[in-house]
């Protein structure tokens, strides 16, 4: 399938070249990167060892273009991550009154940094949890994206015939495998049927004022991260943890306000019909929830950047039997500083799970050897009293990465 799509794009590019060689431009670029991580605690296991070649091709002809990117990857730990993988492949048309993007693409909405309020179309790949660049964690979707690109406002309509869902680590060869109680197995195969009634559709209106940008969104989607409940499989006569995916409707919006060295960001969304597991893990209920985020970015000068966010979720019509608290909160912070004539970037990113008193911290140093080569060193520190970050406490690691652009 990957070869067919890539060959189709290349064939189309060369066909355009033969038709109008003087007006066609072809671009081929990409990068090679290699990432390796070591567990801090005993027994000091190799947590990751992977190398990747990313190839990107774009053919431009007037207002239209074809874009394709694919990964050729080798992963010494997770075998199904080795091979050739198509990432994006789409047709793009940018007219004066209409923009069209059709094919496999990444769609981002909202203004949040690393958190999801209205940004619900492209799910996340947690194969190695958060030990990946955020851009690589995003999962592309096959979609048709229509946009009116006005000067003071824009209107966007997105149709996804077959939605994508979170990639959850379940393989025994993966150090980030989601823990499963003894005697049970996990079955996340129950995604909705690939039928038109289970498609995804949404719209967004964006407004650009002098000192204010804001947008309004509406989306018919699914819970991309599965709700898990316990059950019994009569065929295997064993207990099983099943993943539940249910349709839900989302209405929301976001705002961005520049104020000198500061940018104030906000995002809100109401989820209608969100599935929430019960405390007994045997069933789930549908509830509406209100989700909000406020963030501030401070570009303090002298190459300092400081960002902070607070996210809050409230479940409506709450009952004590639900497996979530009525109110949950998350705080994130990011601090970075560039030194040595902007060749060395020092940064720290952190997430604090208020309710579970859990944390994730990633310090990093990125050194630019030249315009093409970057060497990075860092770590991932996880812990807490409860929740996911505590679960992965033993996976605290140090890592090194090299990246070459061409």
Secondary structure, DSSP 4 states (H G I P E B T S, - for coil): -HHHHHHHHHHHHHHHHHH-GGGEEEEEEEEEEEEEEEESSTT--EEEEEEEEEEEEEEEETTEEEEEEEEEEEESS-GGG-EEEEEEEEEEEE-SS-EEEEEEE----SS-SS--SS--SS-BEETTTT-S-HHHHBPPEEEEEEEEE-SSEEEEEEEESS----EE---TT-TTPPP--TTEEEE---PPPSSGGG-EEEEEEEEE-SS-EEEEEEEEEE-SSPEEEEEEETTTTEEEEEEE--EEEEEEEEEEEEETTEEEEEEEEEEEEEEEEBTTSS-EEEEEEEEEEEEEEEEEETTEEEEEEEEEEEESS--TTBSS-SEEEEEEEEEEEEETTTTEEEEEEEEEETTTTEEEEEEEEEEESSSSEEEEEEEEEEEESSHHHHHTGGG-EEEEEEEEE-
